[in-house]
Amino acid sequence: MNISMISVIAAALLSAGPQFDAARPVWPKGRETRMNDSAEFRASFEVKRGDNCFLRVAGCSAYRIRFDGEVVGYGPARAAKGFFRVDEWPLHASTGRHWVAIEVSAYNVPSFCAVNHEPFLQAEVVTGGRIAASTGACSADGAPGLFRAFETARVTKTTRYSYQRAFGEAYMLDQHRTGVALELAERPPVALIERIAPLPDLGLREMKFVSMTGTEKPEAPKYRKMRFVDELADWFGAYRVDELDVNIWKEIQTYEMKPLDPSAPSVPLGEMRFGDGALFDRGHVDTGFIGARIECLKPGRLIFAFDEILSDGRVNPSRYSVSNGIVVDSKVGTCALESFEPYTLRYLHIFPVSGEFRIADVRFRTYRNPDAAKAKFRSSDPELDEIFAAARETFAQNAVDVFMDCPGRERAGWLCDSYFTGRSAAIFTGSTDLERLFVQNFLLPGKFDDIPEGMVPMCYPSDHPNGSFIPNWAMWLVLELEEYLARSGDRAMIDAFKPRVMGIVDFLKKCRNKDGLLENLPGWVFVDADEANSYTKGVNYPSNMTWADTLDCVARLYGVPELADEAARVREAVRRQSWTGEWFCDNALRGEDGALKLSGKCTEACQYYAFMSRTATPESHPDLWRRVLGELGPGRREKNPYPWMSFANIFIANHIRLETLSRAGLDRQVVSEVKGYFGYMAKLTGTLWENNTARSSCNHAVSSHAAVLMFRHALGIKAIDLVRKTVTVAPADAGLEFCEAEFPVPGGTVEFGWKGVGADRKETFRAPEGWRKVSL
């Protein structure tokens, strides 16, 4: 089948979503390609007694909905290029006149967190089955009100927030809402599809005031050159520094919070001028929108700087290559401000660099999956309970619509991460809907812009104008599809993916050498976020180990036995070439004579890939297995018998290690290592991280998989079959006195737990009608 037919097949799988009765897509005339544009669309309407009222909306790039001044919605749920998901937001309206405002940002630049598309808004208010207001022309059966558009307070020319996301936020509070409506033009119609994702939790939460702080301006600015503004401006289409109205990166780097003195008495929050500041603490890392009431006593500039941790007692807003700051220029007056984009933080530092201000009502509006809170876990080990809560937080913030890697720096729908997050979703939500949305996005396009034919993007929906892709992640997509089929029973999706999957196989086959191994893979070859990624040239053996698993997977999914035979040959060739007699070597390179020669580099990550891919087994390599179990892992940093061997990282080799131990049924060791890898993270941030240290994201979706391992090896739930409605359990030997959990499934909630050991062990099991427990 020709791969160009993929979008036709995919479209046939789309469920009928909401359609617009009157609304048409519109945008301010002449501003269709303007970078970092924004507009607020407003309409008023009448609600009669007993009317059901809701807003139907689709748009690009992002929108926020206010109903009678209160935030009630944020979207959209992201979709593949050329497709837009339609949301329906309930408007809880009493009888009388109301107004709705939809603020839309149109970024018009490539990014990792959404596809670049010319902006539009298509919206209509429905009351009592009637169209009360809409964008575009009126409906044929009446004259509903029209949305009108106005300027916002947003500064257009600002720096990028990060390499992966679009622009940072800056505001001029004296230059907005002039009352003059913008001229609108209709935009071309777009393909509309169902949202699938649940509407997010947008609840208000507390930001606890910690203390007044000091702010200083160093003699020399401490900011570094903004490579993603200067060097990558042409690639991204972003503004250059000399074009900016507000250089957020430079501004937040120039001023520095003085180190906190824990022994100093807390001073009440009061008026602030340069040299003053205020520190707030969310209590744990969270994702959402920063809000405050700002009273400007003397015109000036106010900065909101934030981060997930404190660095040497300070908020470091550029700790991991982001611009964690919002700049506000204000004239005298009072304004309630809330960030338009969601950000990830625990600590917030507010300080003026000119003028005088009084700050009040500092708050945080969450942006999270509302279903994750349904899963609960409790055991005789408080540390495990803390890790589970952190895993749940991590999942909830990373699975609002697509499965993301992190909700701060990137907000991108990455493959490989999603393999593990898909497992987490089944536990936390009792549904495969979000995973269906995620894989659907990779299926819908007939082709991917800037990506070689046959390959898929490393993250999506996104743009990759430099042509970058990760061939390994295409393999992980195939591996995830097999697990998605088992979780969902969605054979139609798998069948529709066949041309795309076979395109991946054919693309990678072109890289085979005469030994049948992949050599000199194109793109960005990714094995682990450690030294192992320095040894990916030539024949990379971890990549070939994953390739063997991929071939086996395709053979099972589509009944292609010859691919299973090839997988066996790949494993045998890897064993023959890579095994040194003590370790598996990471790669081999061609010498001047054209022959392959091992690099001699043997990383911890490579050993884990060998066992996960069944290139090695405990029976085939017993001495290596003994070393992996007893001498590698989280305890190696304290007692390291192999100082020459690089440490594996959380993303992704340590997750591969844990999965390998899990397959071996090693309850006590898995639980012990979950605590070793994640316990300190849960304690410090209440979320689980990207790396072994806090040098990068402290909230990474892949690590929510810790909850899956706890279900398997502390609770004893080996499998939850959402299709056959079974929960498979086996006694877990994790050294606990009791363990219990609740988790959602179609039809309700399952409760399972146990206490005691041996003959004294007692289990409890409650489940919705039609569900049953299977004991091993």
Buried (B, 14 or more C-beta within 10 A) or exposed (E): EEBEEBBEBBBEBBEEBBEBBBBBBBBBEEBBEBBBBBBBBBBBBBBEEEBEBBBBBBBBBBBBBBBBEEBBBBBBBBBBBEBBBBBBBEBEBEEEEBBBBBBBBBBBBBBBBBBBBBBBBBBBBBBEEBBBBBBBEEBEEEEBBBBBBBBBBBBBBBBBBBBBBBBBBBBBBBBBEEEEEBEBBBBEEBEBBBBBBBBBBBEBEEBEBBBBBBBEEEEEEEBEEBEBBEEBBEEBBBBEBEEBEBBBBBBBBBBBBEEBEEEEEEEEBEEBBBBBBBBBBBEBBBBBBBBBBBBBBBBBBBBBBBBBBBEEEBBBBBBBEBBBBBBBBBBEEEBEBBBBBBBBBBBBBBBBBEBBBBBEEBBBBBBBBBBBBBBBBBBBBEBBBBBBBBBBBBBBBBBBBBBBBBBBBBBBBBBBBBBBBBBBBBBBBBBBBBBBBBBBBBBBBBEBBEBBEBBBBBBBBBBBBEEEBBBBBBBBBBBBBBBBBEBBBBEEBBBBBBBBBBBBBEBBBEBBBEBBBBBBBBBBBBBBBBBBBBBBBBBBBBBBBBBBBBBBBBBBBBEBEEBBEBBEBBBEBBBEBBBEEEBBBBBBBBEEEEEBEBBEBBBBBBBBBBBBBBBBEBEBBEEBBEBBBEBBBBEBEEEEEBEEBBBBBBBBBBBBBBBBBBEBBBBBBBBBBBBBBBBBBBEBBBBBBBBBEBEBBBBBBBBBBBBBBBBBBBBBBBBBBBEEBBBBBBBBBBEBEBBBBBBBBEEBBBBBBBBEEEEEEEBEBEBEEEBEBEEE
